[in-house]
Amino acid sequence: MIALVPLFFRRPSRQKVVVVVGPTASGKSSLAVKLAQKFRGIVIGADSRQIYRRLDIATAKPTKEERSRVPHFMIDVVEPDEEFNVAIYQNTAYNLLERFAKENLRRASKVLPIIVGGTGLYIKAIVDGLQIPRVSPDQDLRKKLEEKTLEELKKQLLELDPTANVDLKNKRRLIRALEVILSTGQPFSQQRTAKPPEKFEFLQIGIDWPREELYQRINERVDEMTKKGLLKEAKELFRAGYDFTNEAFTALGYRHLIRHLQKKISRDKAVELMKRDHRHYARKQLSWFKKDKRVHWVKNLAEAEKLVAKFLRS
C-alpha cells in the first residue's frame, strides 16, 4: 500500500527565475524581451544606472516599444540625486519575485520572472543571497574619504581588512567599504556573506560573442547613442544643476561629454574615449561573469529558448 503524503507536508515548488547576463552591447535586453514573449515572462532590470530616471540614452535603456511589449520593472526607479545601492536593489527585487511567486499560485498560466543586466554585483546579490550590511550613508565621512587619493584609500582598507573582496581600482567601492568598516567596527569581508534564497531556483544565461564582434557592436552602439542625442541629454542634465560627481553620473559617457561641454576636449575625442571605456567595461563584465560556472553561454535566441524550456520542464 502506497502512503500518501499530506499536502501540508509537501515542500512547495520554488519559483523559477531566468537570469540573462553579459557585457554591454551584447543584446541582453532584446534577448530578455524575446524570451519573455515566448514564455509569458516579465523583465526585471539589473543595471545600476538604468534605475535612474532621465538617464536614458547613456544607459541604453530598453526602448519604449520593447517596454510596451513586455512589463518591465526596476527601470526609472529614482531621481539621479537620490540614494540607491545594492542593498536597496536586492530588497526591492526580492519583493518583486515574492509577489509574482504568490500570484503564480493562483494562476493557471504562470508568469516567468526574467532578470536581465550587466551589473554583476546586483545579479550576485539576488542569485547568491548576499547578506549586505545595512549601513546608512554618512555624508561627513564620505567627504573626508573623498579627499583622499585612490592609493591612500586602498592602503587604509587593506590595513583595516586585508581580505576585503573589493575592486581596489574603484574609488566609490573603496569609500563604501571603508564607510561600512568605520561605522560598524567590523571587517567588511566578515559582513558580506552569502545565503542563497530557498524560495527561488535560477537559470543563468550569458550571451557569448567573439571579442572583435563585441567591440564592433560597442563602437556602433556609441555612434548610435550620439545620433540619438546623447550630447543633448548630457547638456540638459548639466543645465538642470545635477552634481555630476553623484553615483548616477558614473554611467559611461557623461564624464567625457561634460569635459567636452567644458571645452576641455573635442566632441570627436569624447566619442573616442567613450568607445574605449565601454570596451574596458565589457572586459570587466566578461571577467566577472565567466568566473561563475553556473552561467550557460549561448550564441543565439534558439539556444537560449532550449535552455529555458528544459529549465521549466524540470
C-alpha positions in Angstrom: 0.0 0.0 0.0 1.4 3.4 -1.0 1.4 6.0 1.7 0.1 9.4 0.6 2.0 12.4 1.8 -0.5 15.1 3.2 -0.5 18.3 1.2 0.7 20.4 4.1 3.9 18.2 4.4 4.8 18.6 0.8 7.6 21.1 0.1 6.2 23.9 -2.1 7.8 24.2 -5.5 10.3 27.0 -5.8 9.6 30.0 -8.1 11.7 29.6 -11.3 13.7 32.7 -12.4 15.7 33.2 -15.6 18.7 35.5 -15.4 20.2 36.9 -18.6 23.7 38.4 -18.2 26.5 39.6 -20.5 28.7 42.6 -21.3 27.4 45.9 -22.6 26.1 45.9 -26.2 25.7 42.1 -26.2 21.9 42.2 -26.8 20.8 41.2 -23.3 17.7 43.4 -23.2 16.5 42.3 -26.6 17.0 38.6 -25.7 15.2 39.0 -22.4 12.2 40.6 -24.2 12.0 37.8 -26.8 12.2 35.1 -24.0 9.5 36.9 -22.1 7.2 37.0 -25.1 7.7 33.3 -25.7 7.4 32.1 -22.1 4.9 34.6 -20.7 7.5 36.5 -18.8 8.1 39.8 -17.2 11.5 41.6 -17.1 13.3 42.8 -14.0 16.3 45.1 -14.7 19.7 44.5 -13.0 21.5 47.6 -14.2 22.9 50.0 -11.6 22.4 53.0 -13.9 19.1 52.2 -15.6 17.3 52.6 -12.2 17.8 56.4 -12.6 15.2 58.5 -14.3 16.3 60.9 -17.0 19.5 58.9 -17.8 18.1 57.3 -20.9 20.4 57.3 -23.9 23.7 56.9 -21.9 22.4 53.9 -20.0 20.9 52.2 -23.1 17.6 51.6 -21.5 15.1 49.2 -23.3 13.1 51.2 -25.9 9.6 52.3 -25.3 8.5 49.7 -27.9 10.2 46.9 -26.0 8.7 48.0 -22.7 5.3 48.2 -24.3 5.6 44.5 -25.4 6.6 43.1 -22.0 6.2 44.6 -18.5 9.5 45.9 -17.2 10.5 46.6 -13.6 13.5 48.2 -11.8 13.9 50.8 -14.5 13.4 54.6 -13.8 13.0 54.0 -10.1 14.7 57.0 -8.6 15.9 60.5 -9.5 19.7 61.0 -10.3 20.3 62.7 -7.0 18.6 60.1 -4.8 20.4 57.5 -2.8 20.4 53.9 -4.3 22.6 50.9 -3.6 22.8 47.2 -4.0 21.0 46.6 -0.6 18.0 48.6 -1.8 18.1 46.8 -5.1 18.2 43.4 -3.5 15.3 44.1 -1.2 13.1 45.6 -3.9 13.9 42.8 -6.4 13.2 40.0 -3.8 9.9 41.7 -3.0 9.0 41.6 -6.7 10.0 37.9 -7.0 7.9 37.0 -4.0 5.0 38.9 -5.3 5.0 37.0 -8.6 5.5 33.7 -6.8 2.4 34.3 -4.7 0.4 35.4 -7.7 1.5 32.4 -9.7 0.0 30.1 -7.0 -3.4 31.5 -8.1 -2.7 31.4 -11.8 -3.4 28.6 -14.3 -0.8 30.1 -16.6 2.3 31.1 -14.7 4.4 34.2 -15.2 8.2 33.8 -15.6 10.4 36.5 -14.0 13.4 37.2 -16.2 16.2 39.3 -14.6 18.5 41.0 -17.1 21.5 43.2 -16.6 25.2 43.6 -16.6 25.8 44.8 -13.1 27.4 41.7 -11.6 27.0 42.7 -8.0 23.2 43.1 -8.5 23.0 39.7 -10.0 25.1 38.1 -7.3 23.0 39.8 -4.6 19.9 38.1 -5.9 21.2 34.7 -7.0 23.6 34.1 -4.1 21.6 36.0 -1.4 24.4 38.3 -0.3 24.0 39.3 3.3 24.7 43.0 2.7 25.4 45.4 5.7 22.6 47.8 6.1 24.7 50.9 6.9 23.2 54.3 6.1 25.3 56.7 4.2 27.5 59.0 6.3 27.9 62.1 4.2 30.5 63.7 6.5 32.7 60.6 6.5 32.3 60.3 2.7 33.5 63.8 2.2 36.6 63.1 4.3 37.3 59.9 2.4 36.7 61.6 -0.9 39.6 63.9 -0.3 42.0 61.0 -0.2 43.7 59.6 -3.2 42.9 56.1 -4.5 46.2 54.8 -3.1 45.5 56.2 0.3 42.1 54.7 0.4 43.5 51.3 -0.8 46.2 51.4 1.9 43.6 52.2 4.6 41.2 49.5 3.6 43.9 46.8 3.4 45.2 47.8 6.9 41.7 47.5 8.3 40.6 44.4 6.3 43.4 42.6 4.3 40.9 40.1 2.9 38.2 42.6 1.8 36.9 41.5 -1.6 36.6 45.0 -3.2 37.7 46.4 -6.5 40.8 48.3 -5.4 40.7 50.4 -8.6 37.2 51.7 -7.9 37.2 54.7 -5.6 33.5 54.6 -4.9 33.6 50.9 -3.8 36.7 51.6 -1.6 34.8 54.5 0.1 31.7 52.4 0.7 33.8 49.5 2.2 35.6 51.9 4.5 32.3 53.6 5.4 30.9 50.2 6.5 34.0 49.2 8.4 34.3 52.5 10.2 30.6 52.7 11.0 30.3 49.1 12.4 33.8 48.5 13.7 33.8 45.1 11.9 35.8 43.9 8.8 34.0 44.4 5.6 34.8 40.8 4.5 33.1 39.3 7.5 29.9 41.3 6.9 29.3 40.3 3.2 28.4 36.7 3.4 26.0 34.7 1.2 22.9 32.7 1.9 21.2 31.5 -1.4 17.4 32.0 -1.2 15.4 28.8 -0.8 12.3 30.2 -2.4 13.8 30.6 -5.9 15.5 28.5 -8.5 17.7 30.3 -11.0 18.8 29.6 -14.6 21.6 31.9 -15.6 22.2 32.5 -19.4 25.0 34.5 -20.8 25.3 35.9 -24.3 28.6 34.9 -25.9 30.2 37.0 -28.7 33.7 36.7 -30.3 35.7 39.6 -28.8 36.2 41.5 -32.0 32.5 41.3 -32.9 31.6 42.5 -29.5 33.9 45.5 -29.8 32.4 46.4 -33.2 28.9 46.2 -31.6 30.1 48.6 -28.8 31.5 51.1 -31.3 28.3 51.0 -33.3 26.2 51.5 -30.1 28.2 54.6 -29.1 27.7 56.0 -32.6 24.0 55.3 -32.3 23.9 57.0 -28.9 25.4 60.1 -30.3 22.9 60.1 -33.2 20.0 59.7 -30.8 21.1 62.9 -28.9 23.4 61.8 -26.1 25.1 65.2 -26.0 21.8 66.9 -25.8 20.8 64.6 -22.9 24.0 65.5 -21.0 23.5 69.2 -21.6 20.0 69.1 -20.2 21.1 67.3 -17.1 24.1 69.7 -16.7 21.8 72.7 -17.0 19.4 71.2 -14.6 22.1 71.6 -11.9 22.8 68.0 -11.1 26.0 67.2 -9.4 28.0 65.1 -11.9 30.1 63.6 -9.1 26.9 61.7 -8.0 26.8 57.9 -8.4 24.2 58.2 -11.2 26.6 60.0 -13.5 29.3 57.4 -13.4 27.4 55.9 -16.3 29.8 55.6 -19.2 29.8 58.7 -21.5 28.7 61.5 -19.1 32.2 62.4 -17.8 33.6 62.6 -21.3 30.7 64.7 -22.6 31.0 67.1 -19.6 34.7 67.6 -20.4 33.6 68.4 -23.9 31.0 70.9 -22.7 33.7 72.5 -20.6 35.7 72.8 -23.8 38.5 70.6 -22.4 38.3 68.0 -25.2 36.7 67.9 -28.7 33.5 66.1 -29.4 35.3 63.5 -31.5 37.8 62.9 -28.7 34.9 62.5 -26.2 33.3 59.8 -28.5 36.6 58.1 -28.9 37.1 57.9 -25.1 33.5 56.7 -24.7 34.2 53.8 -27.1 37.4 52.9 -25.3 35.9 52.9 -21.8 32.9 50.9 -23.0 35.3 48.2 -24.3 37.2 48.3 -21.0 34.0 47.9 -19.1 32.9 45.0 -21.3 36.1 43.2 -20.5 35.5 43.6 -16.7 31.9 42.4 -17.1 33.1 39.3 -19.0 35.7 38.6 -16.4 33.1 38.7 -13.6 30.5 36.5 -15.3 33.0 34.0 -16.8 34.1 33.2 -13.2 30.6 31.9 -12.4 30.4 28.3 -13.8 26.6 28.3 -13.4 26.2 30.6 -16.3 25.2 28.8 -19.6 26.7 30.7 -22.5 24.6 30.9 -25.7 25.2 32.3 -29.2 21.6 32.9 -30.2 18.0 33.0 -29.3 17.3 29.4 -30.3 19.9 28.1 -27.8 18.5 30.3 -25.0 15.0 29.1 -25.7 16.0 25.4 -25.5 17.7 26.1 -22.1 14.6 27.9 -20.7 12.2 25.2 -22.0 14.2 22.5 -20.4 14.5 24.5 -17.1 10.8 25.0 -16.9 10.1 21.3 -17.5 12.5 20.2 -14.8 
